[in-house]
């Protein structure tokens, strides 16, 4: 069998897996290695019994489709069983990869990106294939390069940050199609990073070591990298901070539309380079219209590598797009009700069977123009596209816009969402005057494919300048008027040097980043606001859901992704003048986390709920102040993977991760988490960490939940059990997880077992760490594994107001003791839970770790992520087994 498979192609290592290997399913029986491996396009393949090609790694618990290859295995192009991808045994080069995934051979600039590496700056005209260059380039280097050093140096995650929500689903669909055609779906994760419960944050957190593409808007992604994740639970912020700053290659697409964020992404990459990360992390900025002033920041003034079109590219098939022409014509619209004049102009000039695009500068004017068009009842289909839709409606409107026009043709009315990523080619395009980079992007949708011989670009002066600077709009007006009646190519448009203002925006400095590491709110419950580093004040949004209201609060739990609609804060404030709204309060003083939302509560990215009976939304227009009753999206609040969802982890005293379908003994859980930490670290292979840091993370996994041996925790756990099972459970305890989904009710309401665990290790329990050099790191990772105790130990205001004879901090009071805890070969002695003072204070130890040159904020957060994800994985596995 082997000679038949190997004939005609060089083999460096070919192996198979078989049942009953006795080592947990590792790869065995390697065929002797061949010689003379010099062909750079040949792939080393391993096969399991069901013919799934895989890269060999150490045996792990999960991996290839048959389950016999490990976590770290690298499945290659396709599987004979599934009938997808390349046939087993063929050579795979970059051309084949592109043809299979995208349907064409790579252009010269795309080849350079794949073979030389993703650059800092990719400056390529619109419509030339920047997305393929970075996406397929990353896949090629991470999965298919014959150079092991290239594969290892390529970050495991590709993080694609986009300026607008309308681009997210479309971009994710492109990656999904590539992965499926390459046979990599199921092997390379694809996660859409958006707000609300029910999205895929949980998926990557359960498998942070897997290769994955994460696609999202700049606000959702950059806020996570700054430790203030929008629409995420406060307690989960550090997990994202650790994941997105270690082992990720960031791609910032259409940076001209993220002007506030762009310099801060440059600063953040500089901080990663200077402070150090556990795994290589890099960034690529790309656009057809790049203002270098945005990229040259105080801590990163130089652009080290740039990829642009070569002469070979311009002489290739791209030449048709680059030489595509459109005639420039100004039109006059009436001062009163200009949308009606625009509708009449578009209908008069529209040609049957073609696409007409109208791009205006605000959502309100887009809706007004759409309404005016519908009143005139043209034969052509009329589609509205903007950012203020719920996900399902936004996807439906995007599909309608992208679909081929029918015999009568199609008129699409849109906002700036059409400036980036959306691949449309219009015979007629209208745009309001805007800053020149926006004009170039919009013009790129007029005769994009070069197929139209009479394409026209109409433009008009907008009725007012917002959301843009007046000087920028005026400069574009002057430039456009100078081209009256001319036919301009894409290349000429892009090469024109039209003045734009040099805006002064807030720039994050190293001191800001260090302060953001602390996720503890101040005494008033407030946090450092990162919105100024992400979006202009006019672009900031809240995420709005509509619910039925009963007993003066919304029905149900946290809003889910399907319910949420992004709304500008300025517009939402108008709604609050005469309508009620609610938000979830992480620091709620009562057992009900819902609280009334006021205008002063509004900040970028928070989730807010409105009364459905008050209106505010309809599926055709989206956010609409004049609409009637809003249909409520019914989303099942089901359990995930047999374990209560961490998305329910809202308040200080919540502990949903400790609930499940099976009673999970504490000693077994601690051993499982230790093994999980070791498995994750072995797969990550983080070169930025020392061996002692490895050991500290594993030891933290072994000890993280010893505080659950406390009678406070065990009594609350057993109180959720059926009475008939109590005697048996008491004999089997202590437990780490309950066999019930009833919430835990502690006698001391805010009891945090992780604080008890850390205090035990700072008292008598420290004998368990005698042979460890990184004892403070172990204590920190134990204390921080639920996100409540990180740089400080602080009593929440509501705990201070409880009164009583005993003054507790997070449910732990002076004089408390933790009983002896047996963990296999290790025994933690009975320990006092006393808060150390002076130089032994917890806060001093934690701050010293953050500020250590060999550790620092990024490496420390990475280790936090490892321990917390190992904890979740162990809980997931016991839930599935039950």
Secondary structure, 3 states (H helix, E strand, C coil): CHHHHHCCCCCCCEEECCCCCCCCCCCEEEECCCCCCCCCCCCCCEECCCCEEECCCCCCCCCCCCCCCCCCCCCCCCECCCCECCCCCCCCCHHHHHHHHHCCCCCHHHHHHHHHCCCCEEECCCCCCHHHHHHHHHHHHHHHCCCHHHHHHCCCEEEEEECCCHHHHHHHHHHHHHHHHCCCECCEEEEEECCCECCCHHHHHHCCCCCEEEEEEHHHHHHHHCCCCCCCCHHHHHHHHHHHCCCEEEEEECHHHCHHHHHHHHHHHHHHHHHCCCCCCEEEEEECCCCHHHHCCCCCCCCCCEEECCHHHHCCCHHHHHCCEEEEEECCCCCCCHHHHHHHHHHHHCCCCCEEEEECCCHHHHHHHHHHHHHHCCCCEEEEECCCCEHHHHHHHHHHHHCCCCCCCEEEEECHHHHCCCCCCECEEEEECCCHHHHHHHHCCECCCCCCCCCEEEEECCCCCCCCCHHHHHHHHHHHHCCCCCEEEHHHHHHCCCCCCCCCCCCCCHHHHHHHCCCCCCCCCCCCCCHHHCCCHHHCEEEEEEECEECCEECCCCCEHHHCEEEEHHHHHHHHCCCCEEEECCCCCCCCCEEECCHHHCCCCCEEEEEHHHCCEECCCEECCCCCCCCCCCCCCCCECCECCHHHCCCCCCCHHHCECCCEEHHHHHHHHHHHHHHHHHHHCCCCCCHHHHHHHHHHHHHCCHHHHCHHHHHHHHCCCCHHHHHHHHHHCCEEECCCCCCCCCCCCCCCHHHHHHHHHCCHHHHHHCCCCCHHHHHHHHHCCCCCCCCCCCCCHHHHCCCCCCCEECCEECCCEECCEEECCEEECCEECCCCCHHHCHHHHHHHHHHCCCCHHHHHHHHHHHHHHHHHHHHHHHHHHC
